[in-house]
Amino acid sequence: MDGPVPLHRLDVPAVHLLPFAIGTFDTIGPMSRAAFPHRHTFYEIVHVTGGTGAHVIDLARWELRPPHLCFVVPGQVHYWEGVSDLQGVVILFTDDFLLDHPGDHDLLRKLGERPWLTLSDAGMADIAPIVAEMEHEYALGRPQFADILRAYLHVLILRAARMSELGGDGSGSPRRADAVTQEFVRMLAGPGSGVRSVRNCAARIGVSVGYLNEVVKQVTGRTPGQLVRQTRTHEAKRLLALTELTVRQVAGEVGFADPAYFCRYFRRETGLSPSEFRRGSGALHHDYRIPSIDRPRPPA
């Protein structure tokens, strides 16, 4: 990625009345399967029913072996990688749509920490009918349909939270490898991630560096060192594009005491010097547009 992480905003008719949309990957549009890293100002729930490839969320790579239920919360960086014949339903909504059930904010945050659930047959039987009913209500747009959608969304979140506590597929507690990897990924995504080291993260999680290397490589396909370098590079790009910090200050913010070494590192990772990257940085904000023919307007 050669520029800052794009930030997508939900753009639907009468967004303040119904800050919600649901549809297939085709009806929502190509941005629903974007192959470049980006973030949202809204929530996204994806019910994947077919396809191959992977979904990358906050640096963790999740292979598609449908059916899945996926949660992306505002601010998380994600993209689809090498996908083919991607099928399923995408649900988009903002904080305003959760006013009836404020506790869902916390559940969604926790689901975002473990965002990829593989559904067993029983899990599919729990989730698929709810998603289908939400599609039905949204398409018809009859009186009180927004209230019904909120109720279905609340049930969907509760059932997903229950599955997540069981490990996502009904097989028991989450595997330790997955739990350690998710904790590592959360550290990299949190404040101060630019100065984190593999050794520091291992110590905070309470595991050895060797074990952390083994399980992160097993779960994500990349080593902790690779993920740390990617995180540092992303943070450096963000600071160069969005602040007026000097290159020396940016180097310090992402853990480099020697600005010259930081410049060599940055060029190796991006193909550009920090100054070249700053001069070429593009716009940050992109709208997330949904075809108007595929979404009803709220009843008058």
C-alpha positions in Angstrom: 0.0 0.0 0.0 1.6 3.3 -1.1 -0.8 5.8 0.6 -2.7 6.3 3.8 -5.4 3.8 4.8 -8.7 5.0 3.2 -11.5 5.8 5.5 -15.0 4.8 4.2 -18.2 6.4 5.4 -21.6 4.9 5.1 -23.6 6.7 2.4 -27.2 5.6 2.2 -30.5 7.5 1.6 -31.8 9.3 4.8 -28.8 8.1 6.7 -30.0 9.9 9.9 -33.3 8.0 9.8 -32.1 4.6 8.8 -28.3 4.3 9.1 -28.4 0.7 7.9 -28.1 -1.3 4.7 -28.1 -5.0 3.8 -27.5 -6.8 0.6 -25.3 -9.3 -1.3 -21.8 -8.6 -2.3 -23.1 -7.8 -5.8 -25.9 -5.4 -4.7 -23.8 -3.6 -2.1 -21.2 -3.1 -4.8 -17.5 -3.7 -5.5 -16.3 -1.8 -2.4 -17.9 -4.6 -0.3 -15.0 -6.9 -1.5 -12.3 -4.3 -1.8 -8.8 -5.8 -2.2 -6.9 -2.8 -0.7 -6.5 -2.0 3.0 -9.2 0.4 4.3 -11.2 1.4 7.4 -14.8 2.2 8.1 -16.6 4.7 10.3 -19.4 2.1 10.6 -19.9 -1.5 11.5 -19.9 -4.4 9.0 -21.2 -7.9 9.5 -20.5 -10.4 6.7 -22.2 -13.7 6.3 -20.0 -15.6 3.9 -21.7 -18.6 2.2 -19.3 -19.3 -0.7 -16.0 -18.5 -2.3 -12.2 -19.0 -1.9 -9.4 -16.7 -0.9 -8.9 -14.8 2.4 -10.1 -11.9 4.5 -7.4 -9.9 6.2 -8.5 -8.0 9.4 -6.0 -6.0 11.5 -3.1 -7.9 9.9 -4.6 -11.4 10.7 -5.3 -13.5 7.6 -8.4 -15.6 7.7 -8.8 -18.3 5.0 -12.3 -18.7 3.5 -13.8 -22.1 4.3 -17.5 -21.1 4.3 -19.8 -20.6 6.0 -18.5 -17.8 8.1 -19.7 -14.9 10.1 -17.4 -11.9 10.2 -17.4 -8.7 12.2 -15.5 -5.5 11.3 -15.8 -2.6 13.8 -15.1 1.1 13.0 -11.4 1.8 12.7 -10.3 -1.8 11.9 -8.2 -2.1 8.8 -9.3 -5.0 6.5 -9.4 -6.2 2.9 -10.2 -9.2 0.8 -7.2 -11.1 -0.6 -7.3 -13.3 -3.8 -11.0 -14.0 -3.5 -13.0 -15.8 -6.2 -16.7 -16.4 -6.4 -17.3 -14.6 -3.1 -20.9 -15.1 -2.0 -22.9 -14.0 1.0 -24.7 -11.1 2.7 -23.2 -7.8 3.9 -24.8 -5.8 6.8 -23.7 -2.2 7.3 -24.8 0.1 10.1 -23.6 3.0 12.3 -23.7 3.6 16.1 -27.0 5.4 15.7 -28.7 2.2 14.7 -27.9 0.6 18.1 -29.8 3.1 20.3 -32.4 0.5 21.3 -29.7 -1.9 22.6 -26.7 0.2 23.8 -25.1 -3.0 25.3 -24.6 -4.2 21.7 -21.7 -1.7 21.4 -19.6 -3.7 23.9 -20.5 -7.0 22.3 -19.6 -5.8 18.9 -16.2 -4.5 20.2 -15.5 -7.9 21.7 -16.6 -9.7 18.5 -14.3 -7.4 16.5 -11.4 -8.7 18.7 -12.2 -12.2 17.5 -13.9 -11.3 14.2 -13.9 -14.6 12.2 -16.4 -17.3 13.2 -16.6 -20.5 11.2 -20.2 -21.8 11.4 -21.0 -25.4 12.2 -24.3 -26.8 10.8 -26.0 -25.8 14.1 -24.4 -22.3 13.9 -25.6 -21.9 10.3 -29.1 -22.9 11.4 -29.0 -20.2 14.1 -27.7 -17.4 11.8 -29.0 -18.0 8.3 -32.7 -17.5 9.1 -32.1 -14.2 10.9 -30.0 -12.8 8.0 -32.7 -13.9 5.6 -35.4 -12.2 7.6 -33.4 -9.0 7.7 -33.0 -9.0 4.0 -36.7 -9.6 3.6 -37.7 -6.7 5.9 -35.2 -4.3 4.3 -36.4 -5.1 0.8 -40.1 -4.6 1.6 -39.6 -1.4 3.7 -43.0 -1.7 5.3 -44.1 0.4 8.4 -42.0 -0.3 11.5 -39.4 -2.2 9.4 -36.5 -0.2 11.0 -37.7 -1.4 14.5 -37.9 -5.0 13.3 -34.4 -4.7 11.7 -33.0 -3.5 15.0 -34.6 -6.4 16.9 -33.2 -8.9 14.4 -29.7 -7.3 14.5 -29.8 -7.5 18.3 -30.6 -11.2 18.2 -27.8 -11.8 15.6 -25.3 -10.1 17.8 -26.3 -12.0 20.8 -26.1 -15.4 19.0 -22.8 -14.5 17.5 -21.4 -13.5 21.0 -22.7 -16.9 22.3 -20.9 -18.7 19.5 -17.7 -16.7 20.0 -17.6 -17.7 23.7 -17.8 -21.4 22.5 -15.0 -20.9 20.0 -17.1 -20.0 17.0 -17.8 -23.5 15.8 -19.3 -25.1 18.9 -16.2 -27.1 19.6 -15.4 -25.7 23.0 -13.1 -23.0 24.2 -11.0 -21.0 21.7 -7.7 -22.7 20.8 -4.8 -21.2 22.8 -3.0 -20.5 19.5 -5.9 -18.4 18.3 -6.3 -16.6 21.6 -2.5 -15.7 21.8 -2.5 -14.6 18.1 -5.6 -12.4 18.6 -4.0 -10.8 21.7 -0.8 -10.1 19.7 -2.9 -8.6 16.9 -4.8 -6.4 19.3 -1.5 -5.1 20.8 -0.3 -4.2 17.3 -3.6 -2.4 16.5 -3.7 -0.4 19.8 -2.1 2.8 20.9 1.7 2.8 20.8 1.9 0.0 18.4 4.6 1.7 16.4 7.2 1.1 19.1 6.2 -2.5 20.0 8.7 -5.3 19.6 8.1 -9.1 19.4 9.9 -9.6 22.6 7.9 -6.9 24.4 4.6 -8.3 23.1 5.5 -11.9 24.1 6.3 -10.7 27.7 3.0 -8.8 28.0 1.0 -11.8 26.8 3.0 -14.2 29.1 4.5 -16.5 26.5 8.0 -17.1 25.1 9.2 -15.5 21.9 9.6 -18.9 20.4 6.0 -19.9 21.2 4.7 -16.5 19.9 6.6 -17.0 16.6 5.2 -20.5 16.2 1.5 -19.8 16.8 1.3 -16.5 15.0 2.9 -18.0 11.9 0.5 -21.0 12.2 -2.6 -18.8 12.4 -1.8 -15.9 10.1 0.8 -17.3 7.7 3.3 -14.5 8.7 5.8 -14.2 11.5 5.3 -11.7 14.4 8.3 -9.8 13.1 6.7 -9.3 9.7 3.5 -8.1 11.3 5.5 -5.7 13.6 7.3 -4.3 10.5 4.0 -3.9 8.7 2.5 -2.1 11.7 5.4 0.3 12.0 5.3 1.1 8.3 1.5 1.7 8.4 1.9 4.0 11.5 4.8 5.9 9.8 2.7 6.4 6.7 -0.2 7.7 8.8 2.0 10.2 10.6 3.7 11.3 7.4 0.4 11.8 5.6 -1.7 13.3 8.3 0.6 15.3 10.6 3.2 18.0 10.3 5.8 16.0 12.3 9.3 16.1 10.9 10.8 12.9 9.5 13.0 12.8 12.6 9.9 13.1 14.9 8.1 10.4 12.9 11.1 8.1 13.3 11.0 8.6 17.0 7.3 8.0 17.2 7.6 4.5 15.5 10.6 3.5 17.6 13.7 4.5 15.5 16.4 6.5 17.4 18.4 7.0 14.2 16.4 9.0 11.5 18.8 7.8 8.8 18.2 4.2 9.6 14.4 4.9 9.6 14.7 6.4 6.1 16.5 3.3 4.9 13.9 1.1 6.5 11.0 3.0 5.1 12.4 2.9 1.6 13.0 -0.8 1.9 9.4 -1.4 3.0 7.6 1.0 0.6 10.0 1.8 -2.3 9.9 5.5 -1.4 11.8 7.8 1.0 9.6 9.4 3.8 9.7 12.7 2.0 8.7 11.2 -1.4 5.8 9.4 0.3 4.7 12.6 2.0 4.7 14.6 -1.2 2.7 11.8 -3.0 0.1 11.1 -0.3 -3.5 11.1 -1.7 -6.8 11.9 -0.2 -7.8 10.0 2.9 -11.6 9.9 2.7 -13.6 7.8 0.3 -17.3 7.3 0.4 -18.8 3.8 0.7 -21.6 4.0 -1.9 -24.5 1.6 -2.2 -26.7 1.6 -5.4 -29.9 3.4 -4.6 -32.0 0.8 -6.6 -31.1 -1.8 -4.0 -32.2 -0.1 -0.9 -35.6 1.2 0.1 -36.3 4.6 1.5 -37.9 4.8 4.9 -41.7 5.2 4.7 -43.0 8.8 4.9 
